Amino acid sequence: MTIYNTKALSKKGLIIFILFSIYISANGQQNIFSRVFNPYEKNYTYSIANALQLKGNNYIVISVGYDTLVNPKRNIQVCEIDSIGNLIKLTSYGSENSSYFAGSRGSFIKTHDGGYCIAGSKRLYSNYAEEHLILRFNSNMDTLWTKLYNSGINNEILNQLCQTSDKGFVCVGEKAYGTDSSDVLLFKTDSSGNFIWKKTIALGDNFIGTTILETPDKGLLISGYMFSDIEFNKSFVMKTDSIGNLIWYKILGSNKINSESSIAITNQGDYLVAYGYGIANDNSDSKMEKGRLNIIKYSADGYMLWNKILDSNRAYYSVYKINILSNNDIVVLGSSLGNGINALSPFLFRLNSYGDSLWRNTIYYSGNTLDNNYLFDDVINTDGSITACGYVRGDTLVPMRKIWVVRAYFNNPTNGIEEYYHLSKGEISIFPNPATTQTTITYPIAEKAITLQIYNMLGQKVYEEKLAKGNSQTTINITGFKPGLYKVVAGESSGTLIIN
């Protein structure tokens, strides 16, 4: 399902909305809204949204940008959006002599008591000295407290935070040492924002923490990326205890150019990390990065449970958010370039709990070759729709960056998997899974004739089929199979099938 841009309408005033018609998908379900806007009336002001949360039937969208009051300083803008996409309230946080910044994508969280919290920074305009910033709100978004902390004269950055079971907060970010190295930064406060401890985790080169979650055992799960002068960018995932002591870590990615990552904790307590797996041949132009979606599932002790690489080759492949649904399906939000769309566009993957792709949707506001579309954060609504926020950047826009908020139904297309995705050696896709009457098995293209075999949990072979050279898919009638768990082997690839 793709959202197409049509003729835009503009309106002067406090808010400038550009509305466009909504494409109705093949399965008859209709998008609810998709809008771009500028919070202030001046054409030279712009804002970028990177986080949102539900507030009843409305949404709170967090953006950073310039306004007409403290320009040229930037501020944090708290935008309340109603259920059909109208901006109904705008509050700015900034000052005359400094700029306020929210952290990276997802730096705005909902707290255990129904309130909200933002992590970011305050930077003096005169000498660029920087302080860490945490803003705490109640359920109505009234400010409860604001805290500033010494950040070491602009060599520390907070990117994201989570609330811990003791009702305090832990932030993750970066502590830099010149331009040659940086460590993962952890920053802990109590429930009132009072400083408790600060730690760095040194792994060599430049390591930057971007995402953090508390684990069921009260530890911390952290992801981010690393780079050096001699290595390509790589993602990482690490586990610490409750006070930031490292337990284990994994360096992820190929020896090519890898892109941003995100993490999630499943309903069973396992860990997911997803990122853009690089396949580019050189590091000269980041816009020509080539990649696919790599999603890995780990147990709490760091044991890999499965590892899937999905999608055909695309450019600039980054992951920003993972959602776990109540039925254990996985929804991955990110951005990529390719498959006939010239603009950089967000994607949504839906996977089952075994990492098999169910469908993939591409979303964009503008397909103009000069424009880029980003969605950095999303929430799942009670009706099954997804609301996401980000921004559109384009030379044809005035101003050239506008906040983008979209709410839509991203359900399974009637024809099953919407787009082809690549399977590398060792990987197999089974859909539907679980299955009742039949299932389709997709495997790496056979370079020679191979055999497909299915085994029950006793190791007994219950099915066998010869697969011809050049084929990559077969559909099997399973009506005679007993309910249970089965192992499927196609040549050197394998997967798990559940029969209801």
C-alpha positions as CSV (number, residue, x, y, z in Angstrom):
1,M,0.0,0.0,0.0
2,T,1.5,3.3,-1.1
3,I,0.3,6.8,-0.2
4,Y,0.5,9.1,-3.2
5,N,1.0,12.8,-3.2
6,T,-1.6,15.0,-5.0
7,K,-2.2,18.7,-5.4
8,A,-1.4,20.5,-2.1
9,L,-3.5,23.2,-0.5
10,S,-2.0,26.0,1.7
11,K,-3.6,28.2,4.3
12,K,-2.0,31.2,6.1
13,G,-2.2,31.6,9.8
14,L,-0.5,30.0,12.8
15,I,-0.5,26.7,11.1
16,I,0.2,25.9,7.4
17,F,-1.2,22.6,6.4
18,I,-0.6,20.8,3.1
19,L,-3.2,18.2,2.6
20,F,-3.3,15.6,-0.1
21,S,-5.8,12.9,-1.0
22,I,-5.5,9.4,0.3
23,Y,-5.1,6.4,-1.8
24,I,-7.5,3.5,-1.0
25,S,-5.6,0.2,-0.9
26,A,-6.6,-2.9,-2.9
27,N,-8.2,-4.5,0.1
28,G,-10.7,-1.6,0.5
29,Q,-9.3,-0.1,3.7
30,Q,-8.7,3.7,3.7
31,N,-5.9,5.8,5.2
32,I,-7.2,8.1,7.9
33,F,-4.9,11.1,7.3
34,S,-1.5,12.1,6.0
35,R,-0.3,15.7,6.4
36,V,2.7,17.9,6.4
37,F,2.8,21.3,8.2
38,N,5.0,24.0,9.6
39,P,4.1,25.1,13.2
40,Y,4.9,28.7,12.5
41,E,3.9,31.1,9.7
42,K,7.3,32.3,8.5
43,N,8.5,30.5,5.4
44,Y,12.1,30.4,6.6
45,T,11.3,28.5,9.7
46,Y,11.3,24.7,9.7
47,S,10.8,21.8,12.1
48,I,11.7,18.1,12.1
49,A,9.6,15.6,14.2
50,N,11.3,12.6,15.6
51,A,9.0,11.1,18.3
52,L,5.4,10.8,19.3
53,Q,3.1,9.2,21.8
54,L,-0.6,8.6,22.3
55,K,-2.6,11.0,24.5
56,G,-6.1,9.6,24.7
57,N,-7.5,9.8,21.2
58,N,-4.9,12.4,20.3
59,Y,-1.1,12.4,19.7
60,I,1.8,14.3,21.1
61,V,4.4,14.9,18.4
62,I,7.9,16.2,19.4
63,S,9.8,18.3,16.9
64,V,12.9,20.5,16.9
65,G,13.1,23.7,14.8
66,Y,13.1,27.4,14.6
67,D,10.3,29.7,15.4
68,T,9.5,33.4,15.0
69,L,10.1,34.3,18.6
70,V,13.7,33.2,19.4
71,N,15.1,32.8,15.9
72,P,17.9,31.9,15.1
73,K,17.8,29.7,18.1
74,R,16.1,26.3,17.9
75,N,13.6,25.0,20.4
76,I,11.7,21.9,21.3
77,Q,8.1,22.0,20.0
78,V,5.4,19.9,21.6
79,C,2.6,19.6,19.1
80,E,-0.8,18.0,20.1
81,I,-2.5,16.5,17.0
82,D,-6.1,15.3,17.1
83,S,-7.3,12.0,15.8
84,I,-7.7,13.3,12.2
85,G,-4.4,15.1,12.0
86,N,-5.2,18.7,13.0
87,L,-2.7,20.6,15.2
88,I,-4.8,21.8,18.2
89,K,-2.1,22.9,20.6
90,L,1.6,24.0,20.3
91,T,4.0,24.6,23.2
92,S,7.7,25.6,22.7
93,Y,10.6,25.1,25.0
94,G,13.6,27.4,24.5
95,S,15.1,30.7,25.6
96,E,16.6,33.9,24.1
97,N,20.2,32.9,24.6
98,S,20.2,29.2,23.9
99,S,18.8,26.4,21.7
100,Y,16.9,23.4,23.0
101,F,17.2,20.0,21.3
102,A,15.2,16.8,21.8
103,G,17.3,13.6,21.6
104,S,17.3,11.2,18.6
105,R,14.2,9.4,17.4
106,G,12.1,8.0,20.2
107,S,13.5,10.4,22.8
108,F,9.9,11.0,24.0
109,I,8.4,8.3,26.2
110,K,5.3,7.6,28.2
111,T,6.0,7.0,31.9
112,H,4.6,4.4,34.2
113,D,2.0,6.8,35.7
114,G,0.6,7.9,32.4
115,G,2.8,11.0,32.1
116,Y,5.6,11.8,29.6
117,C,9.3,12.6,29.5
118,I,11.7,14.1,27.0
119,A,15.5,13.8,26.9
120,G,17.6,16.3,25.1
121,S,20.1,19.2,25.5
122,K,20.4,22.9,26.0
123,R,23.1,24.7,24.1
124,L,24.2,28.3,24.7
125,Y,24.3,30.4,21.6
126,S,27.3,32.4,22.7
127,N,29.9,29.7,23.3
128,Y,28.1,26.5,22.4
129,A,28.5,25.1,25.9
130,E,25.9,22.3,26.3
131,E,23.9,20.9,29.2
132,H,21.8,17.7,29.3
133,L,18.1,18.4,29.6
134,I,15.2,16.2,30.9
135,L,11.6,17.5,30.8
136,R,8.9,15.7,32.8
137,F,5.2,16.1,32.2
138,N,1.9,14.8,33.7
139,S,-0.8,13.0,31.7
140,N,-2.1,16.4,30.4
141,M,1.4,17.5,29.2
142,D,1.7,20.1,32.0
143,T,5.3,20.5,33.0
144,L,6.2,18.8,36.3
145,W,9.9,19.6,36.4
146,T,12.8,20.5,34.2
147,K,16.4,19.4,35.0
148,L,19.7,20.5,33.5
149,Y,23.0,18.6,34.0
150,N,26.6,19.3,33.2
151,S,27.5,17.6,29.9
152,G,31.2,18.1,30.0
153,I,31.5,21.1,27.6
154,N,29.9,19.7,24.6
155,N,31.5,16.3,24.5
156,E,28.4,14.3,25.7
157,I,25.1,13.8,24.0
158,L,21.9,12.1,25.2
159,N,20.0,10.3,22.5
160,Q,17.2,8.4,24.2
161,L,15.9,7.4,27.6
162,C,13.7,4.8,29.3
163,Q,12.0,4.7,32.6
164,T,13.2,1.9,34.9
165,S,11.2,-0.2,37.4
166,D,12.3,2.0,40.3
167,K,10.5,4.9,38.5
168,G,13.8,6.6,37.7
169,F,15.3,7.2,34.2
170,V,18.3,6.0,32.3
171,C,19.5,7.9,29.2
172,V,21.9,6.5,26.6
173,G,24.2,8.5,24.3
174,E,27.8,9.3,23.5
175,K,30.8,10.6,25.3
176,A,33.4,11.9,22.7
177,Y,37.1,12.2,23.1
178,G,38.1,14.6,20.3
179,T,37.2,13.3,16.8
180,D,38.9,9.9,17.1
181,S,37.0,8.0,19.7
182,S,33.8,7.9,21.7
183,D,32.2,5.6,24.3
184,V,28.6,4.6,25.0
185,L,27.3,7.0,27.7
186,L,24.8,6.0,30.4
187,F,23.1,8.6,32.6
188,K,20.9,7.6,35.6
189,T,18.4,9.8,37.6
190,D,15.7,9.1,40.2
191,S,12.0,9.7,39.6
192,S,12.4,13.4,40.4
193,G,15.3,13.8,38.0
194,N,18.0,14.0,40.6
195,F,21.3,12.7,39.3
196,I,22.4,9.2,40.6
197,W,25.2,8.0,38.4
198,K,26.9,8.3,35.0
199,K,29.0,5.6,33.3
200,T,30.8,5.1,30.0
201,I,31.3,1.7,28.2
202,A,34.5,1.7,26.2
203,L,34.7,-0.8,23.3
204,G,37.3,1.0,21.2
205,D,36.9,3.2,18.1
206,N,33.7,5.3,18.0
207,F,30.7,3.7,19.7
208,I,27.5,5.7,20.0
209,G,24.4,4.5,21.9
210,T,21.1,5.4,20.3
211,T,18.4,3.2,21.8
212,I,17.8,1.8,25.3
213,L,15.2,-0.4,27.0
214,E,14.9,-2.0,30.5
215,T,14.8,-5.8,30.3
216,P,12.5,-8.0,32.4
217,D,15.4,-8.9,34.7
218,K,15.9,-5.1,35.3
219,G,19.0,-4.9,33.2
220,L,19.4,-2.6,30.2
221,L,19.3,-3.5,26.5
222,I,21.2,-0.9,24.3
223,S,21.8,-0.6,20.5
224,G,23.7,1.9,18.5
225,Y,26.5,2.0,15.9
226,M,30.2,2.1,15.6
227,F,32.7,3.5,13.1
228,S,36.4,4.1,12.6
229,D,38.8,5.3,9.9
230,I,39.6,1.8,8.9
231,E,36.2,0.0,9.3
232,F,32.8,0.5,7.7
233,N,29.8,1.5,9.9
234,K,28.5,-1.4,12.0
235,S,25.6,-1.7,14.4
236,F,25.9,-3.2,17.9
237,V,23.6,-4.5,20.6
238,M,24.6,-4.9,24.3
239,K,23.2,-6.0,27.6
240,T,24.2,-4.5,31.0
241,D,23.0,-5.0,34.5
242,S,20.8,-2.4,36.3
243,I,23.8,-0.1,37.1
244,G,25.4,-0.2,33.7
245,N,28.0,-3.0,34.0
246,L,28.5,-4.7,30.7
247,I,27.3,-8.4,30.5
248,W,27.6,-9.1,26.8
249,Y,27.7,-7.3,23.4
250,K,27.5,-8.2,19.7
251,I,29.0,-6.3,16.8
252,L,26.6,-6.6,13.8
253,G,26.9,-6.1,10.1
254,S,28.9,-6.9,7.0
255,N,32.3,-5.5,5.9
256,K,30.3,-3.0,3.8
257,I,28.3,0.0,4.8
258,N,25.7,-0.8,7.5
259,S,23.0,1.6,8.7
260,E,21.0,2.5,11.8
261,S,19.4,0.0,14.2
262,S,16.6,-0.4,16.7
263,I,15.7,-2.9,19.4
264,A,12.7,-4.4,21.1
265,I,11.8,-7.0,23.8
266,T,9.3,-9.7,22.8
267,N,6.3,-10.7,24.9
268,Q,8.4,-13.7,26.0
269,G,11.4,-11.7,27.1
270,D,13.7,-12.3,24.2
271,Y,15.5,-9.5,22.4
272,L,15.2,-8.3,18.8
273,V,17.6,-6.0,17.0
274,A,17.1,-4.9,13.4
275,Y,19.3,-2.7,11.1
276,G,20.3,-2.1,7.5
277,Y,22.7,-4.8,6.5
278,G,25.2,-3.3,4.0
279,I,26.3,-4.8,0.7
280,A,27.9,-1.7,-1.0
281,N,31.3,-2.1,-2.5
282,D,32.7,1.3,-1.5
283,N,32.3,3.9,1.3
284,S,32.6,7.0,-0.9
285,D,28.9,8.1,-1.0
286,S,26.5,7.3,1.9
287,K,23.5,8.0,-0.4
288,M,24.5,5.0,-2.5
289,E,24.5,2.6,0.4
290,K,23.1,-0.7,-0.5
291,G,21.4,-2.9,2.0
292,R,18.7,-5.2,3.2
293,L,16.8,-5.6,6.5
294,N,18.7,-7.8,9.0
295,I,16.7,-8.8,12.0
296,I,18.1,-11.0,14.8
297,K,16.5,-12.6,17.8
298,Y,18.6,-13.2,21.0
299,S,17.8,-14.9,24.3
300,A,18.5,-12.9,27.4
301,D,21.9,-14.5,27.8
302,G,23.0,-13.4,24.2
303,Y,22.4,-16.7,22.4
304,M,21.2,-16.2,18.8
305,L,17.8,-17.8,18.3
306,W,17.4,-16.9,14.6
307,N,18.9,-14.5,12.1
308,K,17.0,-13.3,9.0
309,I,18.0,-11.1,6.1
310,L,15.1,-9.8,4.1
311,D,14.2,-7.7,1.0
312,S,15.8,-7.1,-2.3
313,N,18.8,-4.8,-2.6
314,R,17.9,-1.2,-1.8
315,A,19.8,2.0,-1.1
316,Y,20.2,3.8,2.2
317,Y,18.5,1.2,4.3
318,S,18.0,2.3,7.9
319,V,15.8,1.0,10.8
320,Y,14.2,3.4,13.3
321,K,11.6,1.4,15.3
322,I,10.4,-2.1,16.2
323,N,6.9,-2.8,17.6
324,I,5.8,-6.1,19.0
325,L,2.1,-6.9,18.5
326,S,-0.1,-8.8,21.0
327,N,-0.1,-11.9,18.7
328,N,3.8,-11.7,18.7
329,D,4.1,-10.4,15.1
330,I,6.8,-7.8,14.6
331,V,6.4,-4.4,12.8
332,V,9.7,-2.7,11.7
333,L,9.8,0.9,10.6
334,G,12.7,2.4,8.6
335,S,13.7,4.2,5.4
336,S,15.2,3.1,2.1
337,L,15.5,4.1,-1.6
338,G,14.7,1.8,-4.4
339,N,12.1,-0.3,-6.2
340,G,10.9,2.4,-8.5
341,I,10.5,5.2,-6.0
342,N,13.1,7.9,-6.6
343,A,12.6,9.7,-3.2
344,L,13.9,8.3,0.1
345,S,10.8,6.7,1.5
346,P,9.8,4.9,4.8
347,F,8.9,1.3,4.8
348,L,6.9,-1.0,7.2
349,F,7.7,-4.7,7.4
350,R,5.4,-7.1,9.2
351,L,7.0,-10.3,10.3
352,N,5.8,-13.3,12.2
353,S,7.5,-14.3,15.5
354,Y,10.0,-16.4,13.6
355,G,11.1,-13.5,11.4
356,D,9.3,-14.6,8.3
357,S,8.1,-11.7,6.2
358,L,4.3,-11.4,6.0
359,W,4.1,-8.1,4.0
360,R,6.0,-4.9,3.2
361,N,4.6,-1.5,2.6
362,T,6.2,1.6,1.2
363,I,5.0,5.1,2.2
364,Y,5.8,8.5,0.8
365,Y,4.5,12.0,0.8
366,S,6.4,13.0,-2.3
367,G,8.1,10.9,-4.9
368,N,9.9,13.9,-6.4
369,T,13.6,13.0,-7.0
370,L,14.6,16.1,-5.1
371,D,12.6,15.2,-2.0
372,N,13.2,12.8,0.9
373,N,10.6,11.3,3.2
374,Y,11.3,10.2,6.8
375,L,9.2,8.6,9.5
376,F,11.2,8.1,12.7
377,D,8.7,6.9,15.3
378,D,5.3,5.2,15.4
379,V,2.5,4.0,17.6
380,I,0.0,1.2,17.1
381,N,-3.6,2.3,17.6
382,T,-6.4,0.2,19.1
383,D,-8.1,-0.1,15.8
384,G,-5.0,-1.7,14.2
385,S,-3.9,1.4,12.3
386,I,-0.4,2.9,12.7
387,T,0.4,6.5,13.3
388,A,3.9,7.8,12.5
389,C,5.8,11.1,12.5
390,G,8.9,12.5,10.8
391,Y,9.5,15.1,8.1
392,V,9.6,15.7,4.4
393,R,12.6,17.5,3.0
394,G,12.5,18.9,-0.6
395,D,13.8,21.8,-2.6
396,T,10.2,22.4,-3.9
397,L,8.8,22.8,-0.4
398,V,8.6,26.2,1.4
399,P,10.2,25.9,3.9
400,M,12.3,23.0,2.6
401,R,11.5,20.9,5.7
402,K,8.0,20.2,7.1
403,I,6.7,18.0,9.8
404,W,4.9,14.9,8.4
405,V,2.3,12.9,10.4
406,V,0.5,10.0,8.9
407,R,-2.1,7.6,10.2
408,A,-3.1,4.6,8.1
409,Y,-4.2,1.0,8.0
410,F,-1.2,-1.2,7.0
411,N,-2.8,-4.6,6.8
412,N,-2.0,-7.7,4.9
413,P,-2.6,-7.1,1.1
414,T,-5.1,-9.5,-0.5
415,N,-2.3,-11.0,-2.6
416,G,-0.2,-12.0,0.4
417,I,3.4,-10.7,0.4
418,E,3.3,-7.3,-1.3
419,E,6.9,-7.1,-2.6
420,Y,9.6,-9.7,-3.4
421,Y,12.3,-10.0,-0.8
422,H,15.7,-11.7,-1.0
423,L,16.6,-14.8,0.9
424,S,20.3,-15.5,1.3
425,K,21.9,-18.9,1.9
426,G,20.7,-20.6,5.0
427,E,17.3,-18.8,5.1
428,I,13.8,-20.0,4.3
429,S,10.4,-18.3,4.4
430,I,7.2,-20.1,5.2
431,F,3.8,-18.3,4.7
432,P,1.3,-18.6,6.2
433,N,2.9,-19.8,9.4
434,P,1.1,-21.1,11.4
435,A,-0.9,-22.8,8.7
436,T,-3.9,-25.1,8.5
437,T,-4.5,-26.3,4.9
438,Q,-1.5,-25.2,2.8
439,T,1.6,-23.2,3.0
440,T,4.1,-21.6,0.6
441,I,7.8,-22.2,1.1
442,T,10.3,-19.7,-0.4
443,Y,13.9,-20.6,-0.5
444,P,17.1,-19.3,-2.1
445,I,17.1,-19.8,-5.9
446,A,18.3,-23.4,-6.5
447,E,21.5,-23.5,-8.5
448,K,20.9,-27.2,-9.0
449,A,18.1,-29.6,-8.4
450,I,17.5,-30.0,-4.6
451,T,15.2,-31.9,-2.2
452,L,12.6,-30.4,0.1
453,Q,12.0,-32.5,3.2
454,I,9.8,-32.0,6.3
455,Y,10.4,-33.7,9.6
456,N,8.2,-33.9,12.7
457,M,9.6,-33.3,16.2
458,L,10.6,-37.0,16.5
459,G,12.9,-36.5,13.6
460,Q,10.7,-38.6,11.3
461,K,10.5,-37.5,7.7
462,V,6.8,-36.9,6.8
463,Y,7.2,-35.2,3.4
464,E,9.7,-35.0,0.5
465,E,9.6,-33.2,-2.9
466,K,12.2,-32.7,-5.6
467,L,12.8,-29.0,-6.5
468,A,14.0,-28.2,-9.9
469,K,17.0,-26.0,-10.7
470,G,16.1,-22.3,-10.9
471,N,13.0,-22.5,-8.7
472,S,12.7,-20.7,-5.4
473,Q,9.1,-21.4,-4.2
474,T,6.7,-24.3,-3.8
475,T,3.2,-24.6,-2.2
476,I,2.4,-27.7,-0.1
477,N,-0.9,-29.2,0.9
478,I,-0.7,-30.0,4.6
479,T,-4.3,-31.1,5.3
480,G,-3.1,-34.6,6.2
481,F,-0.4,-33.4,8.7
482,K,-1.0,-33.6,12.5
483,P,-1.0,-30.3,14.4
484,G,2.5,-29.5,15.8
485,L,5.9,-28.2,15.1
486,Y,7.9,-29.3,11.9
487,K,11.3,-28.7,10.5
488,V,11.5,-27.8,6.8
489,V,14.7,-28.4,4.9
490,A,15.3,-27.2,1.3
491,G,18.8,-28.0,0.2
492,E,21.1,-26.2,2.7
493,S,18.3,-23.9,4.0
494,S,15.9,-24.7,6.8
495,G,13.0,-23.2,8.8
496,T,10.2,-24.1,11.2
497,L,6.6,-24.7,10.3
498,I,3.7,-24.7,12.8
499,I,0.5,-26.6,11.8
500,N,-2.7,-25.9,13.6
